[in-house]
Amino acid sequence: MRETLGGTCLNVGCIPSKALLNSSHLYHTAKHDMEKFGIEVSDVKLNHQKLMAQKEKSVSALCNGIQYLFKKNKIDWVKGKGTFLNQNEIQVALNNGESTTVKGKNIIIATGSVPTDIPGFEIDEKQIVTSTGALSLEKVPEKMIVIGAGVIGLELGSVWSRLGSKVTAVEFLPEIGAGMDAELAKNFKRIMTKQGIAFKMGTKVTSLKKVDGKVIVETEAVKGGKKDTLEADVVLVSIGRRPYTDGLGLENAGVQVNQRGQVEKNDHFETNVKHIKVIGDVTTGPMLAHKAEDEGVAAVEYITNGFGHVNYDVIPSVIYTHPEVAWVGKNEQQLKDENIKYKIGSFPFSANSRAKTVDDAEGMVKVLVDAETDRILGVHIIGSNAGEMIGECGLAMEYGGSSEDIARTCHAHPTLSEALKEACMAAYSSALHV
Ligand code: NAI
């Protein structure tokens, strides 16, 4: 097993990808966008090795931070791969080749997820890569094909596109963003297209072959079956992740998984074996680090105090592209499906003074509220700071807040968060600045 703590998020997920998103954004800005601010830069060059080294530095600093927290909190780290022997004992094949057994009165399964594999798509993490390989490519590929325009495809597609790759995303569904509000998905696709990413929607990949240093990608339209052949230097397979329980020996403990391979839980995070609890990507719910963290805290609270709390209706999602996309609560389709009457308040960043000042005014805020009570049911944002702005929306929803509550809260001027206030004003009466 991995020699460092922190799981997928820290080692090969959220953290290294955000480092690359930041540096690729800086590079792209320096190369293409500085002149409009009256700053003339010339001879902007990419030092690939340094770019990767900065990413690795941020990962190792945070990994060491967790190691420090383990020590501080007197947590033993048994380095190896664990397998249930029975309902209280785990055998660990240690990384150093030896073996040991640990016992627990309470056990929490938090084994996470791994990329979904498609039979016949042979991942080598060099030319045909998952997110792991896409975080460590040795050079900028001339042409990259991304299979799946979900969160990983959009984030890592953006990284390599900004660094100079010609990126094409092939997506099975008619819209990008894996569950994003349809209006935002449409807007966001337009923005990504303008940034240079090409999309082949409603299309599936039928085969991948490596020929003469290239990858030949055969595709087929979902409707009508029209076939096409594409060629790339690197193909990123980002079609979702699956719960990881390989070799965990769940059967030895009598812990059940559902048809999707998820270890199911009840409200107290208990599996079907009461003292074995489960949290994170390996169980039901969105595969997000912050959801896993909240579940971890709550599961431990159940063990120590007998109660804990995670509000699954208020878990934010963020895509860390530029602009970012962030949302919390329900989207329009979900409200329609549930027959909930709602009102919409929206506000474009093109009318927000701060966004105009910094010439970064792509995107909008859209607030969905209960038509009768004005309670906020969902907020959807495309904007350069959307991931930070969504925190205020989650807090308001956690307290059962209404659009009037946010609209009557004084927001500093000039800030991007005034766009949220204006969208809320639009939902409950009318916006000031449109
Ligand atoms: P995803 O579920 O976000 O997107 C997968 C996309 O691939 C979907 O749009 C799907 O329609 C498409 N797809 C599936 N099979 C396909 C095929 N054969 N051909 C073409 N398209 C196909 O999954 P992704 O991007 O791999 O991410 C995995 C998980 O990691 C997600 O649960 C995501 O939430 C999480 N994640 C979250 C991040 C964040 O919060 N910023 C960053 C990265 C990952």
Residues whose N, C-alpha, C, O or C-beta is under 5 A from the ligand:
A	BS01	NAI	I147 G148 A149 G150 V151 I152 G153 V170 E171 F172 L173 A178 T203 K204 V205 S238 I239 G240 R241 M287 V318 I319 Y320
